[in-house]
Structures are given as C-alpha cells and as structure tokens.
Amino acid sequence: MDVALTRREIEFIIEWKGRPFFPDEERVLSKLRRALEEDGAPCLALSRFQIQVVSGWLEEQSASHRGGGDVLTPEESIILGKLRRALE
C-alpha cells in the first residue's frame, strides 16, 4: 500500500517512536529514514501491518502528552487521515 507522506510528516513519525522495541518497528523506522534520503516527495510502500504500527505510534504519542488521545494536532490529524485512507 502506498502512503504519500511529506518529508515533515515522516520526520514527525520518526520523532514519535524514538527507539524501537520490536524488530518490526526497526524495519518501519529504517524504511522511513530511507525515504528521507531519497529525492522528491516520498511515497512509501508500507504493508497493512506497518501502517498499523505507525498508527499505534500516533496513538501512543497523542495519549502521552494530552492524556487521552482524543485531541490531535493538525499534523497528527493529517497523518492519521492518510494512514486510514491507505487501509481502506
């Protein structure tokens, strides 16, 4: 599944995770870092599982600094929308 993310959106996602705990998380982070190194607008090919991993990071991020996860920043909301569309 292709997910069109801007460089800034990819940077946000990388910031959310920090250090990976599982090997699958490391693979997703590696793919994101490689996308930043490429020229042009990155369009990531992510599996359904990898998209779900990134969605989980977003949930952790939004819950950790706002105490519930119901309120998203504009950037988080845009990224979440792109992830949800990719899963449709």
Phi, psi and omega in degrees: 000131179269133177236117180273107179240144175283165178302317181296321179296320177296319178298319176302312183298316179298321178295326181299317188278317184072253181258131179287150177255320182253155177301325179297323178294321178296320179296319179295315179298320178298318179296320178294317179296320178297322179296325178292331181282340182280154176279154176086182180282119183291134171237106187274137172265105181242145175284166177304316180298317180295323176296320178294324176299312180296321177299321177297321177298320179297317178298316178298317182296312184290326179286327186288327183248004176227004171066038176171334176081003181279340182251124180246149171289164177303320180296315179297320179297318179295314180298315179301318178298318179295320179294317180296319178297323180293332181277348181290000000 
